[in-house]
Amino acid sequence: MLNTLKRFAAEEDGMGTVEIVIIIAVLVGVALLFRNQLIKFVNSIIENLFPDGNQLENNTGTQAKLNGAD
């Protein structure tokens, strides 16, 4: 029985899965802690990439002009 416990303690087959789960849990925790800052950061990036948001929402008129319809 003692040998079985020693082998069980030394076995590392499941360590990869446990490590990945812990890393994911830490990342989710950090994301939840800094959620407001992350949202502001992503919004500023999107605003820099697409300064005129109305063009993104109203692209049906642009598509019609490209197809030749008025």
N, C-alpha and C positions, 0 to 999 in steps of 0.2 A: 504494500500500500504506500509506503514511504517513497519507493522508487517511482510509482505512478504519479504522485504529487510533484516530485522533482522534475519528471519529464513534462508534466503539464505546465509547470512554471517556466521551463526553458523553451517550450514550444512558441514559435513566433509566426505561425501561419496567418493568423488573423490580424496581425499588427498593421498591415497596410490598410485594411479597411477601417480600423479604428482611427488611425492617423488621419485618413481622408475625412471621416465624419467629424473629427475634432476640428480640423482646419475649416470645413464648411460652416460649422457652428460658430467659430470665432469670426469668420467673415460676415455671416449674417448678423451677429451681435454688433460688430463695428458698423455695419451698414445701418442698423436700426439706431445706434447712438448718434450717428452723424447724418441722419436722413435729411434734415433740413438743409444742411450745407451741401450735401450731394445733389439735392433737387435744384438748389440755386446754381450750382456749378454746371449741371447738365443744361439747365435753361439758358445760361449765359453762352454756352457753346452753341446751342441750337440757334440762339438769337444772332450770333456772329456768322454762322453758316447761312442762315436764311433771314436776312434783316427785314424783308417784307413778307410777313406771314400771310397776308391776304392773297398773295399769288398762289400759295400752296392750297388754300381753301377754295379759290375760285378758278381752278385750272380747267374747268369744263369749257369756258368761253375761249380760252387760249387754244384748246384742242380743236374746237370748232373752226377757229380762224386758220389753223394749220391745215385742216381738211378742205378748206375753201368755202365753207358755209358762213353766212353772215347772220 
